[in-house]
Structure formats: C-alpha cells, structure tokens
Amino acid sequence: MTDNKTYTTRKRTRQSANSLQIKDVFTTICKTDLKVECVKEHKFHPKRKWRFDYAIPEHKIALEVEGGVWTGGRHIRAQGFLGDMEKYNTATLMGWRVFRTTPDDLYKMATINLLRQAINEDYQPEK
C-alpha cells in the first residue's frame, strides 16, 4: 500500500520535471533559427515590474506581442495604451529596440526575418 503523501510528492516531482522540459516554441525558434538566446517574460527595468514578452538581451532587442487588437484588449484601451507608451519609451532610453507584433504574426517568417535583420544590423552608436 502506498503512502498518500509519498504519491503526492512523487507526482509533484514528476510534474516539475515535465514542466522544465516544456520549452516555449518561440524561444526555441530563436535558438535554432537565429542562433540567439531568447528570454520569455524578461524583466528589463531595475525598479519597475516591467517585462518584455520576449527579449534577446545580448542584442537589447525586445518583442512585444500586442493582443486584443480586434477585440478591444488591454493594449488598445486608453490606460493600457498609455502604460505601454511609458514602458516602450523608457526601454528605448535604456538602449532597447522594441518591436511589436500580434499573436497571429508571432510565428510568421516576417517576424523572424525582422529579428534576424535587427541582430545582423546590431546598432552601433556613432563616436
């Protein structure tokens, strides 16, 4: 007879191991196709709780997935729009290049090629 506590612990351990193996598809695409490390939900500001949907920190490239374009989601309502403006402008001042896409376009070649071009043309400030 198995102890219920032991079974629960084993189940949780197995679930934790499985969740570590599950990778985000977009970060995997970046690693395999673009040969860069992409981080999901990257916290970029030292004080604010702002996060980028996806970031390539090595190149200071961020990708924001703007949901609710056709359904009146948070990003297009006044408060959400203004908050996003503050976040994006602050990120730009910190040297980040912020690109925006929709959920429908996230996995399209146009988005991957945009990031590829941004990586290849890594910004070099004039001296």
Backbone as XML, in Angstrom:
<?xml version="1.0"?>
<chain id="A" units="angstrom">
  <residue number="1" name="MET">
    <atom name="N" x="0.838" y="-1.177" z="0.000"/>
    <atom name="CA" x="0.000" y="0.000" z="0.000"/>
    <atom name="C" x="0.887" y="1.245" z="0.000"/>
  </residue>
  <residue number="2" name="THR">
    <atom name="N" x="0.588" y="2.207" z="-0.853"/>
    <atom name="CA" x="1.406" y="3.406" z="-0.999"/>
    <atom name="C" x="0.899" y="4.519" z="-0.095"/>
  </residue>
  <residue number="3" name="ASP">
    <atom name="N" x="1.833" y="5.159" z="0.561"/>
    <atom name="CA" x="1.511" y="6.306" z="1.406"/>
    <atom name="C" x="1.027" y="7.445" z="0.506"/>
  </residue>
  <residue number="4" name="ASN">
    <atom name="N" x="-0.106" y="8.052" z="0.840"/>
    <atom name="CA" x="-0.692" y="9.122" z="0.021"/>
    <atom name="C" x="0.256" y="10.306" z="-0.111"/>
  </residue>
  <residue number="5" name="LYS">
    <atom name="N" x="0.982" y="10.650" z="0.954"/>
    <atom name="CA" x="1.930" y="11.767" z="0.934"/>
    <atom name="C" x="3.069" y="11.469" z="-0.051"/>
  </residue>
  <residue number="6" name="THR">
    <atom name="N" x="3.568" y="10.252" z="-0.039"/>
    <atom name="CA" x="4.651" y="9.853" z="-0.943"/>
    <atom name="C" x="4.184" y="9.946" z="-2.399"/>
  </residue>
  <residue number="7" name="TYR">
    <atom name="N" x="2.976" y="9.471" z="-2.671"/>
    <atom name="CA" x="2.427" y="9.524" z="-4.023"/>
    <atom name="C" x="2.321" y="10.971" z="-4.501"/>
  </residue>
  <residue number="8" name="THR">
    <atom name="N" x="1.822" y="11.866" z="-3.634"/>
    <atom name="CA" x="1.678" y="13.278" z="-3.988"/>
    <atom name="C" x="3.035" y="13.892" z="-4.264"/>
  </residue>
  <residue number="9" name="THR">
    <atom name="N" x="4.032" y="13.577" z="-3.436"/>
    <atom name="CA" x="5.379" y="14.119" z="-3.630"/>
    <atom name="C" x="5.963" y="13.638" z="-4.945"/>
  </residue>
  <residue number="10" name="ARG">
    <atom name="N" x="5.809" y="12.325" z="-5.228"/>
    <atom name="CA" x="6.321" y="11.792" z="-6.496"/>
    <atom name="C" x="5.639" y="12.455" z="-7.685"/>
  </residue>
  <residue number="11" name="LYS">
    <atom name="N" x="4.332" y="12.625" z="-7.580"/>
    <atom name="CA" x="3.576" y="13.238" z="-8.669"/>
    <atom name="C" x="4.050" y="14.670" z="-8.905"/>
  </residue>
  <residue number="12" name="ARG">
    <atom name="N" x="4.233" y="15.427" z="-7.828"/>
    <atom name="CA" x="4.703" y="16.809" z="-7.970"/>
    <atom name="C" x="6.095" y="16.853" z="-8.574"/>
  </residue>
  <residue number="13" name="THR">
    <atom name="N" x="6.973" y="15.960" z="-8.141"/>
    <atom name="CA" x="8.330" y="15.915" z="-8.679"/>
    <atom name="C" x="8.303" y="15.611" z="-10.165"/>
  </residue>
  <residue number="14" name="ARG">
    <atom name="N" x="7.484" y="14.658" z="-10.580"/>
    <atom name="CA" x="7.360" y="14.293" z="-11.988"/>
    <atom name="C" x="6.790" y="15.467" z="-12.790"/>
  </residue>
  <residue number="15" name="GLN">
    <atom name="N" x="5.792" y="16.168" z="-12.229"/>
    <atom name="CA" x="5.215" y="17.326" z="-12.910"/>
    <atom name="C" x="6.250" y="18.424" z="-13.055"/>
  </residue>
  <residue number="16" name="SER">
    <atom name="N" x="7.056" y="18.654" z="-12.031"/>
    <atom name="CA" x="8.102" y="19.679" z="-12.095"/>
    <atom name="C" x="9.116" y="19.341" z="-13.170"/>
  </residue>
  <residue number="17" name="ALA">
    <atom name="N" x="9.513" y="18.078" z="-13.225"/>
    <atom name="CA" x="10.469" y="17.652" z="-14.247"/>
    <atom name="C" x="9.892" y="17.841" z="-15.635"/>
  </residue>
  <residue number="18" name="ASN">
    <atom name="N" x="8.621" y="17.494" z="-15.818"/>
    <atom name="CA" x="7.980" y="17.672" z="-17.126"/>
    <atom name="C" x="7.882" y="19.139" z="-17.498"/>
  </residue>
  <residue number="19" name="SER">
    <atom name="N" x="7.572" y="20.002" z="-16.549"/>
    <atom name="CA" x="7.422" y="21.420" z="-16.863"/>
    <atom name="C" x="8.765" y="22.039" z="-17.238"/>
  </residue>
  <residue number="20" name="LEU">
    <atom name="N" x="9.861" y="21.507" z="-16.694"/>
    <atom name="CA" x="11.180" y="22.019" z="-17.068"/>
    <atom name="C" x="11.517" y="21.646" z="-18.499"/>
  </residue>
  <residue number="21" name="GLN">
    <atom name="N" x="10.991" y="20.522" z="-18.975"/>
    <atom name="CA" x="11.280" y="20.065" z="-20.324"/>
    <atom name="C" x="10.464" y="20.812" z="-21.368"/>
  </residue>
  <residue number="22" name="ILE">
    <atom name="N" x="9.336" y="21.361" z="-20.964"/>
    <atom name="CA" x="8.481" y="22.076" z="-21.905"/>
    <atom name="C" x="9.109" y="23.437" z="-22.200"/>
  </residue>
  <residue number="23" name="LYS">
    <atom name="N" x="9.404" y="23.693" z="-23.434"/>
    <atom name="CA" x="10.014" y="24.948" z="-23.840"/>
    <atom name="C" x="8.999" y="25.782" z="-24.598"/>
  </residue>
  <residue number="24" name="ASP">
    <atom name="N" x="9.148" y="27.066" z="-24.514"/>
    <atom name="CA" x="8.330" y="27.956" z="-25.300"/>
    <atom name="C" x="8.752" y="27.820" z="-26.764"/>
  </residue>
  <residue number="25" name="VAL">
    <atom name="N" x="7.789" y="27.693" z="-27.646"/>
    <atom name="CA" x="8.068" y="27.469" z="-29.068"/>
    <atom name="C" x="8.869" y="28.626" z="-29.661"/>
  </residue>
  <residue number="26" name="PHE">
    <atom name="N" x="8.490" y="29.854" z="-29.343"/>
    <atom name="CA" x="9.177" y="30.994" z="-29.952"/>
    <atom name="C" x="10.635" y="31.073" z="-29.504"/>
  </residue>
  <residue number="27" name="THR">
    <atom name="N" x="10.911" y="30.819" z="-28.220"/>
    <atom name="CA" x="12.308" y="30.850" z="-27.759"/>
    <atom name="C" x="13.116" y="29.738" z="-28.430"/>
  </residue>
  <residue number="28" name="THR">
    <atom name="N" x="12.483" y="28.619" z="-28.693"/>
    <atom name="CA" x="13.156" y="27.522" z="-29.392"/>
    <atom name="C" x="13.463" y="27.910" z="-30.835"/>
  </residue>
  <residue number="29" name="ILE">
    <atom name="N" x="12.514" y="28.576" z="-31.491"/>
    <atom name="CA" x="12.746" y="29.050" z="-32.858"/>
    <atom name="C" x="13.930" y="30.017" z="-32.891"/>
  </residue>
  <residue number="30" name="CYS">
    <atom name="N" x="13.980" y="30.915" z="-31.926"/>
    <atom name="CA" x="15.092" y="31.877" z="-31.879"/>
    <atom name="C" x="16.430" y="31.162" z="-31.709"/>
  </residue>
  <residue number="31" name="LYS">
    <atom name="N" x="16.441" y="30.160" z="-30.854"/>
    <atom name="CA" x="17.689" y="29.429" z="-30.607"/>
    <atom name="C" x="18.128" y="28.640" z="-31.837"/>
  </residue>
  <residue number="32" name="THR">
    <atom name="N" x="17.190" y="27.973" z="-32.491"/>
    <atom name="CA" x="17.563" y="27.125" z="-33.624"/>
    <atom name="C" x="17.757" y="27.911" z="-34.915"/>
  </residue>
  <residue number="33" name="ASP">
    <atom name="N" x="16.869" y="28.850" z="-35.204"/>
    <atom name="CA" x="16.933" y="29.578" z="-36.479"/>
    <atom name="C" x="17.821" y="30.821" z="-36.425"/>
  </residue>
  <residue number="34" name="LEU">
    <atom name="N" x="17.756" y="31.543" z="-35.327"/>
    <atom name="CA" x="18.512" y="32.797" z="-35.226"/>
    <atom name="C" x="19.821" y="32.638" z="-34.464"/>
  </residue>
  <residue number="35" name="LYS">
    <atom name="N" x="19.988" y="31.494" z="-33.803"/>
    <atom name="CA" x="21.212" y="31.204" z="-33.029"/>
    <atom name="C" x="21.437" y="32.212" z="-31.908"/>
  </residue>
  <residue number="36" name="VAL">
    <atom name="N" x="20.338" y="32.622" z="-31.247"/>
    <atom name="CA" x="20.437" y="33.544" z="-30.119"/>
    <atom name="C" x="19.582" y="33.023" z="-28.967"/>
  </residue>
  <residue number="37" name="GLU">
    <atom name="N" x="19.927" y="33.452" z="-27.792"/>
    <atom name="CA" x="19.152" y="33.108" z="-26.606"/>
    <atom name="C" x="18.034" y="34.129" z="-26.453"/>
  </residue>
  <residue number="38" name="CYS">
    <atom name="N" x="16.811" y="33.648" z="-26.466"/>
    <atom name="CA" x="15.636" y="34.498" z="-26.320"/>
    <atom name="C" x="14.991" y="34.158" z="-24.978"/>
  </residue>
  <residue number="39" name="VAL">
    <atom name="N" x="14.615" y="35.193" z="-24.227"/>
    <atom name="CA" x="14.045" y="35.008" z="-22.901"/>
    <atom name="C" x="12.591" y="35.453" z="-22.914"/>
  </residue>
  <residue number="40" name="LYS">
    <atom name="N" x="11.719" y="34.592" z="-22.431"/>
    <atom name="CA" x="10.300" y="34.942" z="-22.318"/>
    <atom name="C" x="10.082" y="35.652" z="-20.992"/>
  </residue>
  <residue number="41" name="GLU">
    <atom name="N" x="9.257" y="36.705" z="-21.014"/>
    <atom name="CA" x="8.927" y="37.482" z="-19.812"/>
    <atom name="C" x="10.186" y="38.041" z="-19.143"/>
  </residue>
  <residue number="42" name="HIS">
    <atom name="N" x="11.005" y="38.700" z="-19.928"/>
    <atom name="CA" x="12.277" y="39.255" z="-19.450"/>
    <atom name="C" x="12.052" y="40.564" z="-18.693"/>
  </residue>
  <residue number="43" name="LYS">
    <atom name="N" x="12.452" y="40.595" z="-17.434"/>
    <atom name="CA" x="12.359" y="41.822" z="-16.622"/>
    <atom name="C" x="13.552" y="42.694" z="-16.977"/>
  </residue>
  <residue number="44" name="PHE">
    <atom name="N" x="13.276" y="43.880" z="-17.520"/>
    <atom name="CA" x="14.359" y="44.709" z="-18.035"/>
    <atom name="C" x="14.637" y="45.964" z="-17.218"/>
  </residue>
  <residue number="45" name="HIS">
    <atom name="N" x="13.750" y="46.333" z="-16.322"/>
    <atom name="CA" x="13.913" y="47.577" z="-15.568"/>
    <atom name="C" x="14.291" y="47.251" z="-14.130"/>
  </residue>
  <residue number="46" name="PRO">
    <atom name="N" x="15.260" y="47.983" z="-13.570"/>
    <atom name="CA" x="15.715" y="47.646" z="-12.218"/>
    <atom name="C" x="14.698" y="47.937" z="-11.111"/>
  </residue>
  <residue number="47" name="LYS">
    <atom name="N" x="13.779" y="48.866" z="-11.331"/>
    <atom name="CA" x="12.832" y="49.242" z="-10.274"/>
    <atom name="C" x="11.390" y="48.893" z="-10.613"/>
  </residue>
  <residue number="48" name="ARG">
    <atom name="N" x="10.989" y="49.106" z="-11.847"/>
    <atom name="CA" x="9.617" y="48.807" z="-12.253"/>
    <atom name="C" x="9.468" y="47.308" z="-12.499"/>
  </residue>
  <residue number="49" name="LYS">
    <atom name="N" x="8.250" y="46.838" z="-12.485"/>
    <atom name="CA" x="7.990" y="45.412" z="-12.712"/>
    <atom name="C" x="7.767" y="45.091" z="-14.189"/>
  </residue>
  <residue number="50" name="TRP">
    <atom name="N" x="8.206" y="45.981" z="-15.050"/>
    <atom name="CA" x="8.008" y="45.790" z="-16.479"/>
    <atom name="C" x="8.754" y="44.563" z="-16.985"/>
  </residue>
  <residue number="51" name="ARG">
    <atom name="N" x="8.107" y="43.886" z="-17.907"/>
    <atom name="CA" x="8.708" y="42.738" z="-18.576"/>
    <atom name="C" x="8.415" y="42.832" z="-20.072"/>
  </residue>
  <residue number="52" name="PHE">
    <atom name="N" x="9.348" y="42.342" z="-20.859"/>
    <atom name="CA" x="9.102" y="42.184" z="-22.281"/>
    <atom name="C" x="8.512" y="40.798" z="-22.487"/>
  </residue>
  <residue number="53" name="ASP">
    <atom name="N" x="7.611" y="40.665" z="-23.464"/>
    <atom name="CA" x="7.086" y="39.344" z="-23.782"/>
    <atom name="C" x="8.240" y="38.417" z="-24.175"/>
  </residue>
  <residue number="54" name="TYR">
    <atom name="N" x="9.118" y="38.917" z="-25.043"/>
    <atom name="CA" x="10.318" y="38.185" z="-25.438"/>
    <atom name="C" x="11.465" y="39.173" z="-25.540"/>
  </residue>
  <residue number="55" name="ALA">
    <atom name="N" x="12.655" y="38.722" z="-25.173"/>
    <atom name="CA" x="13.825" y="39.597" z="-25.271"/>
    <atom name="C" x="15.045" y="38.786" z="-25.680"/>
  </residue>
  <residue number="56" name="ILE">
    <atom name="N" x="15.900" y="39.449" z="-26.432"/>
    <atom name="CA" x="17.210" y="38.910" z="-26.777"/>
    <atom name="C" x="18.206" y="39.860" z="-26.113"/>
  </residue>
  <residue number="57" name="PRO">
    <atom name="N" x="18.496" y="39.615" z="-24.837"/>
    <atom name="CA" x="19.298" y="40.567" z="-24.051"/>
    <atom name="C" x="20.668" y="40.877" z="-24.646"/>
  </residue>
  <residue number="58" name="GLU">
    <atom name="N" x="21.300" y="39.888" z="-25.253"/>
    <atom name="CA" x="22.624" y="40.084" z="-25.845"/>
    <atom name="C" x="22.631" y="41.228" z="-26.861"/>
  </residue>
  <residue number="59" name="HIS">
    <atom name="N" x="21.520" y="41.422" z="-27.546"/>
    <atom name="CA" x="21.408" y="42.458" z="-28.574"/>
    <atom name="C" x="20.474" y="43.596" z="-28.161"/>
  </residue>
  <residue number="60" name="LYS">
    <atom name="N" x="19.943" y="43.519" z="-26.947"/>
    <atom name="CA" x="18.983" y="44.505" z="-26.439"/>
    <atom name="C" x="17.814" y="44.687" z="-27.417"/>
  </residue>
  <residue number="61" name="ILE">
    <atom name="N" x="17.280" y="43.545" z="-27.833"/>
    <atom name="CA" x="16.118" y="43.513" z="-28.726"/>
    <atom name="C" x="14.942" y="42.944" z="-27.943"/>
  </residue>
  <residue number="62" name="ALA">
    <atom name="N" x="13.809" y="43.629" z="-28.009"/>
    <atom name="CA" x="12.599" y="43.161" z="-27.339"/>
    <atom name="C" x="11.499" y="42.977" z="-28.364"/>
  </residue>
  <residue number="63" name="LEU">
    <atom name="N" x="10.637" y="41.993" z="-28.104"/>
    <atom name="CA" x="9.480" y="41.754" z="-28.956"/>
    <atom name="C" x="8.248" y="41.717" z="-28.065"/>
  </residue>
  <residue number="64" name="GLU">
    <atom name="N" x="7.335" y="42.624" z="-28.316"/>
    <atom name="CA" x="6.090" y="42.701" z="-27.573"/>
    <atom name="C" x="4.967" y="42.151" z="-28.438"/>
  </residue>
  <residue number="65" name="VAL">
    <atom name="N" x="4.196" y="41.245" z="-27.879"/>
    <atom name="CA" x="3.073" y="40.644" z="-28.587"/>
    <atom name="C" x="1.818" y="41.367" z="-28.133"/>
  </residue>
  <residue number="66" name="GLU">
    <atom name="N" x="1.265" y="42.161" z="-29.030"/>
    <atom name="CA" x="0.122" y="43.013" z="-28.710"/>
    <atom name="C" x="-1.180" y="42.273" z="-28.983"/>
  </residue>
  <residue number="67" name="GLY">
    <atom name="N" x="-1.769" y="41.745" z="-27.944"/>
    <atom name="CA" x="-3.018" y="41.006" z="-28.080"/>
    <atom name="C" x="-4.229" y="41.924" z="-28.056"/>
  </residue>
  <residue number="68" name="GLY">
    <atom name="N" x="-5.359" y="41.384" z="-28.415"/>
    <atom name="CA" x="-6.621" y="42.114" z="-28.341"/>
    <atom name="C" x="-6.789" y="43.227" z="-29.355"/>
  </residue>
  <residue number="69" name="VAL">
    <atom name="N" x="-6.051" y="43.166" z="-30.450"/>
    <atom name="CA" x="-6.123" y="44.221" z="-31.467"/>
    <atom name="C" x="-7.546" y="44.379" z="-31.994"/>
  </residue>
  <residue number="70" name="TRP">
    <atom name="N" x="-8.222" y="43.263" z="-32.229"/>
    <atom name="CA" x="-9.557" y="43.308" z="-32.822"/>
    <atom name="C" x="-10.668" y="43.178" z="-31.784"/>
  </residue>
  <residue number="71" name="THR">
    <atom name="N" x="-10.302" y="42.861" z="-30.556"/>
    <atom name="CA" x="-11.327" y="42.591" z="-29.541"/>
    <atom name="C" x="-11.356" y="43.619" z="-28.425"/>
  </residue>
  <residue number="72" name="GLY">
    <atom name="N" x="-10.624" y="44.701" z="-28.562"/>
    <atom name="CA" x="-10.612" y="45.735" z="-27.529"/>
    <atom name="C" x="-9.812" y="45.334" z="-26.306"/>
  </residue>
  <residue number="73" name="GLY">
    <atom name="N" x="-8.704" y="44.632" z="-26.522"/>
    <atom name="CA" x="-7.860" y="44.179" z="-25.415"/>
    <atom name="C" x="-7.164" y="45.326" z="-24.693"/>
  </residue>
  <residue number="74" name="ARG">
    <atom name="N" x="-6.441" y="44.975" z="-23.645"/>
    <atom name="CA" x="-5.790" y="45.945" z="-22.772"/>
    <atom name="C" x="-4.867" y="46.903" z="-23.522"/>
  </residue>
  <residue number="75" name="HIS">
    <atom name="N" x="-4.172" y="46.407" z="-24.521"/>
    <atom name="CA" x="-3.179" y="47.227" z="-25.217"/>
    <atom name="C" x="-3.791" y="48.375" z="-26.024"/>
  </residue>
  <residue number="76" name="ILE">
    <atom name="N" x="-5.084" y="48.274" z="-26.352"/>
    <atom name="CA" x="-5.665" y="49.354" z="-27.148"/>
    <atom name="C" x="-6.615" y="50.228" z="-26.342"/>
  </residue>
  <residue number="77" name="ARG">
    <atom name="N" x="-6.877" y="49.867" z="-25.091"/>
    <atom name="CA" x="-7.664" y="50.745" z="-24.222"/>
    <atom name="C" x="-6.768" y="51.864" z="-23.734"/>
  </residue>
  <residue number="78" name="ALA">
    <atom name="N" x="-7.351" y="52.990" z="-23.416"/>
    <atom name="CA" x="-6.581" y="54.203" z="-23.096"/>
    <atom name="C" x="-5.499" y="53.960" z="-22.048"/>
  </residue>
  <residue number="79" name="GLN">
    <atom name="N" x="-5.844" y="53.410" z="-20.904"/>
    <atom name="CA" x="-4.864" y="53.245" z="-19.826"/>
    <atom name="C" x="-3.751" y="52.273" z="-20.221"/>
  </residue>
  <residue number="80" name="GLY">
    <atom name="N" x="-4.124" y="51.179" z="-20.862"/>
    <atom name="CA" x="-3.124" y="50.210" z="-21.304"/>
    <atom name="C" x="-2.215" y="50.787" z="-22.368"/>
  </residue>
  <residue number="81" name="PHE">
    <atom name="N" x="-2.797" y="51.534" z="-23.289"/>
    <atom name="CA" x="-2.019" y="52.159" z="-24.356"/>
    <atom name="C" x="-1.006" y="53.148" z="-23.782"/>
  </residue>
  <residue number="82" name="LEU">
    <atom name="N" x="-1.455" y="53.983" z="-22.847"/>
    <atom name="CA" x="-0.557" y="54.970" z="-22.227"/>
    <atom name="C" x="0.529" y="54.285" z="-21.408"/>
  </residue>
  <residue number="83" name="GLY">
    <atom name="N" x="0.170" y="53.217" z="-20.703"/>
    <atom name="CA" x="1.166" y="52.470" z="-19.937"/>
    <atom name="C" x="2.214" y="51.836" z="-20.835"/>
  </residue>
  <residue number="84" name="ASP">
    <atom name="N" x="1.767" y="51.299" z="-21.963"/>
    <atom name="CA" x="2.706" y="50.712" z="-22.923"/>
    <atom name="C" x="3.638" y="51.777" z="-23.495"/>
  </residue>
  <residue number="85" name="MET">
    <atom name="N" x="3.106" y="52.956" z="-23.764"/>
    <atom name="CA" x="3.948" y="54.047" z="-24.279"/>
    <atom name="C" x="5.065" y="54.377" z="-23.287"/>
  </residue>
  <residue number="86" name="GLU">
    <atom name="N" x="4.712" y="54.479" z="-22.013"/>
    <atom name="CA" x="5.718" y="54.779" z="-20.987"/>
    <atom name="C" x="6.773" y="53.669" z="-20.933"/>
  </residue>
  <residue number="87" name="LYS">
    <atom name="N" x="6.320" y="52.439" z="-20.963"/>
    <atom name="CA" x="7.226" y="51.289" z="-20.922"/>
    <atom name="C" x="8.158" y="51.276" z="-22.134"/>
  </residue>
  <residue number="88" name="TYR">
    <atom name="N" x="7.610" y="51.438" z="-23.330"/>
    <atom name="CA" x="8.415" y="51.394" z="-24.545"/>
    <atom name="C" x="9.392" y="52.562" z="-24.627"/>
  </residue>
  <residue number="89" name="ASN">
    <atom name="N" x="8.939" y="53.751" z="-24.248"/>
    <atom name="CA" x="9.828" y="54.917" z="-24.283"/>
    <atom name="C" x="10.966" y="54.772" z="-23.286"/>
  </residue>
  <residue number="90" name="THR">
    <atom name="N" x="10.667" y="54.270" z="-22.103"/>
    <atom name="CA" x="11.710" y="54.055" z="-21.103"/>
    <atom name="C" x="12.695" y="53.002" z="-21.593"/>
  </residue>
  <residue number="91" name="ALA">
    <atom name="N" x="12.187" y="51.930" z="-22.185"/>
    <atom name="CA" x="13.062" y="50.883" z="-22.721"/>
    <atom name="C" x="13.982" y="51.447" z="-23.800"/>
  </residue>
  <residue number="92" name="THR">
    <atom name="N" x="13.451" y="52.312" z="-24.652"/>
    <atom name="CA" x="14.258" y="52.928" z="-25.706"/>
    <atom name="C" x="15.363" y="53.787" z="-25.098"/>
  </residue>
  <residue number="93" name="LEU">
    <atom name="N" x="15.030" y="54.541" z="-24.065"/>
    <atom name="CA" x="16.047" y="55.353" z="-23.384"/>
    <atom name="C" x="17.137" y="54.474" z="-22.762"/>
  </residue>
  <residue number="94" name="MET">
    <atom name="N" x="16.787" y="53.262" z="-22.400"/>
    <atom name="CA" x="17.746" y="52.323" z="-21.818"/>
    <atom name="C" x="18.540" y="51.572" z="-22.890"/>
  </residue>
  <residue number="95" name="GLY">
    <atom name="N" x="18.281" y="51.885" z="-24.165"/>
    <atom name="CA" x="19.044" y="51.277" z="-25.249"/>
    <atom name="C" x="18.405" y="50.060" z="-25.895"/>
  </residue>
  <residue number="96" name="TRP">
    <atom name="N" x="17.172" y="49.741" z="-25.523"/>
    <atom name="CA" x="16.475" y="48.606" z="-26.116"/>
    <atom name="C" x="15.813" y="49.010" z="-27.427"/>
  </residue>
  <residue number="97" name="ARG">
    <atom name="N" x="15.762" y="48.078" z="-28.365"/>
    <atom name="CA" x="14.979" y="48.240" z="-29.583"/>
    <atom name="C" x="13.742" y="47.378" z="-29.408"/>
  </residue>
  <residue number="98" name="VAL">
    <atom name="N" x="12.583" y="48.010" z="-29.387"/>
    <atom name="CA" x="11.336" y="47.310" z="-29.114"/>
    <atom name="C" x="10.545" y="47.144" z="-30.408"/>
  </residue>
  <residue number="99" name="PHE">
    <atom name="N" x="10.279" y="45.906" z="-30.741"/>
    <atom name="CA" x="9.472" y="45.580" z="-31.909"/>
    <atom name="C" x="8.140" y="45.041" z="-31.415"/>
  </residue>
  <residue number="100" name="ARG">
    <atom name="N" x="7.102" y="45.287" z="-32.196"/>
    <atom name="CA" x="5.755" y="44.866" z="-31.802"/>
    <atom name="C" x="5.162" y="43.971" z="-32.871"/>
  </residue>
  <residue number="101" name="THR">
    <atom name="N" x="4.408" y="42.976" z="-32.402"/>
    <atom name="CA" x="3.739" y="42.057" z="-33.305"/>
    <atom name="C" x="2.408" y="41.635" z="-32.688"/>
  </residue>
  <residue number="102" name="THR">
    <atom name="N" x="1.621" y="40.924" z="-33.442"/>
    <atom name="CA" x="0.363" y="40.377" z="-32.930"/>
    <atom name="C" x="0.552" y="38.880" z="-32.700"/>
  </residue>
  <residue number="103" name="PRO">
    <atom name="N" x="-0.329" y="38.263" z="-31.925"/>
    <atom name="CA" x="-0.224" y="36.808" z="-31.739"/>
    <atom name="C" x="-0.286" y="36.050" z="-33.077"/>
  </residue>
  <residue number="104" name="ASP">
    <atom name="N" x="-1.092" y="36.525" z="-34.001"/>
    <atom name="CA" x="-1.204" y="35.861" z="-35.310"/>
    <atom name="C" x="0.097" y="35.918" z="-36.106"/>
  </residue>
  <residue number="105" name="ASP">
    <atom name="N" x="0.884" y="36.966" z="-35.905"/>
    <atom name="CA" x="2.110" y="37.143" z="-36.681"/>
    <atom name="C" x="3.371" y="36.657" z="-35.970"/>
  </residue>
  <residue number="106" name="LEU">
    <atom name="N" x="3.249" y="36.245" z="-34.720"/>
    <atom name="CA" x="4.427" y="35.879" z="-33.930"/>
    <atom name="C" x="5.288" y="34.832" z="-34.619"/>
  </residue>
  <residue number="107" name="TYR">
    <atom name="N" x="4.678" y="33.798" z="-35.171"/>
    <atom name="CA" x="5.438" y="32.685" z="-35.744"/>
    <atom name="C" x="5.656" y="32.801" z="-37.252"/>
  </residue>
  <residue number="108" name="LYS">
    <atom name="N" x="5.301" y="33.919" z="-37.831"/>
    <atom name="CA" x="5.468" y="34.093" z="-39.278"/>
    <atom name="C" x="6.914" y="34.447" z="-39.615"/>
  </residue>
  <residue number="109" name="MET">
    <atom name="N" x="7.307" y="34.079" z="-40.802"/>
    <atom name="CA" x="8.677" y="34.347" z="-41.253"/>
    <atom name="C" x="9.002" y="35.836" z="-41.241"/>
  </residue>
  <residue number="110" name="ALA">
    <atom name="N" x="8.006" y="36.678" z="-41.482"/>
    <atom name="CA" x="8.261" y="38.120" z="-41.474"/>
    <atom name="C" x="8.785" y="38.578" z="-40.106"/>
  </residue>
  <residue number="111" name="THR">
    <atom name="N" x="8.234" y="38.019" z="-39.034"/>
    <atom name="CA" x="8.690" y="38.386" z="-37.689"/>
    <atom name="C" x="10.091" y="37.849" z="-37.429"/>
  </residue>
  <residue number="112" name="ILE">
    <atom name="N" x="10.331" y="36.610" z="-37.803"/>
    <atom name="CA" x="11.655" y="36.005" z="-37.631"/>
    <atom name="C" x="12.689" y="36.773" z="-38.448"/>
  </residue>
  <residue number="113" name="ASN">
    <atom name="N" x="12.343" y="37.138" z="-39.675"/>
    <atom name="CA" x="13.270" y="37.886" z="-40.528"/>
    <atom name="C" x="13.522" y="39.292" z="-39.983"/>
  </residue>
  <residue number="114" name="LEU">
    <atom name="N" x="12.516" y="39.903" z="-39.389"/>
    <atom name="CA" x="12.698" y="41.216" z="-38.763"/>
    <atom name="C" x="13.734" y="41.132" z="-37.641"/>
  </residue>
  <residue number="115" name="LEU">
    <atom name="N" x="13.609" y="40.124" z="-36.799"/>
    <atom name="CA" x="14.574" y="39.936" z="-35.714"/>
    <atom name="C" x="15.957" y="39.601" z="-36.261"/>
  </residue>
  <residue number="116" name="ARG">
    <atom name="N" x="15.997" y="38.771" z="-37.305"/>
    <atom name="CA" x="17.279" y="38.425" z="-37.931"/>
    <atom name="C" x="17.976" y="39.689" z="-38.443"/>
  </residue>
  <residue number="117" name="GLN">
    <atom name="N" x="17.215" y="40.557" z="-39.095"/>
    <atom name="CA" x="17.785" y="41.801" z="-39.612"/>
    <atom name="C" x="18.267" y="42.676" z="-38.455"/>
  </residue>
  <residue number="118" name="ALA">
    <atom name="N" x="17.485" y="42.768" z="-37.392"/>
    <atom name="CA" x="17.887" y="43.583" z="-36.243"/>
    <atom name="C" x="19.170" y="43.045" z="-35.607"/>
  </residue>
  <residue number="119" name="ILE">
    <atom name="N" x="19.297" y="41.729" z="-35.531"/>
    <atom name="CA" x="20.509" y="41.123" z="-34.964"/>
    <atom name="C" x="21.703" y="41.390" z="-35.869"/>
  </residue>
  <residue number="120" name="ASN">
    <atom name="N" x="21.528" y="41.217" z="-37.170"/>
    <atom name="CA" x="22.626" y="41.403" z="-38.128"/>
    <atom name="C" x="23.054" y="42.851" z="-38.260"/>
  </residue>
  <residue number="121" name="GLU">
    <atom name="N" x="22.126" y="43.764" z="-38.049"/>
    <atom name="CA" x="22.433" y="45.192" z="-38.140"/>
    <atom name="C" x="22.495" y="45.791" z="-36.750"/>
  </residue>
  <residue number="122" name="ASP">
    <atom name="N" x="23.117" y="45.048" z="-35.832"/>
    <atom name="CA" x="23.180" y="45.496" z="-34.442"/>
    <atom name="C" x="23.629" y="46.952" z="-34.387"/>
  </residue>
  <residue number="123" name="TYR">
    <atom name="N" x="22.865" y="47.738" z="-33.697"/>
    <atom name="CA" x="23.091" y="49.181" z="-33.614"/>
    <atom name="C" x="24.446" y="49.484" z="-33.007"/>
  </residue>
  <residue number="124" name="GLN">
    <atom name="N" x="25.206" y="50.321" z="-33.690"/>
    <atom name="CA" x="26.496" y="50.785" z="-33.200"/>
    <atom name="C" x="26.437" y="52.314" z="-33.099"/>
  </residue>
  <residue number="125" name="PRO">
    <atom name="N" x="26.445" y="52.855" z="-31.888"/>
    <atom name="CA" x="26.365" y="54.326" z="-31.761"/>
    <atom name="C" x="27.569" y="54.997" z="-32.414"/>
  </residue>
  <residue number="126" name="GLU">
    <atom name="N" x="27.299" y="56.163" z="-33.005"/>
    <atom name="CA" x="28.379" y="56.926" z="-33.634"/>
    <atom name="C" x="29.290" y="57.486" z="-32.552"/>
  </residue>
  <residue number="127" name="LYS">
    <atom name="N" x="30.563" y="57.584" z="-32.889"/>
    <atom name="CA" x="31.531" y="58.112" z="-31.908"/>
    <atom name="C" x="31.868" y="59.533" z="-32.194"/>
  </residue>
</chain>
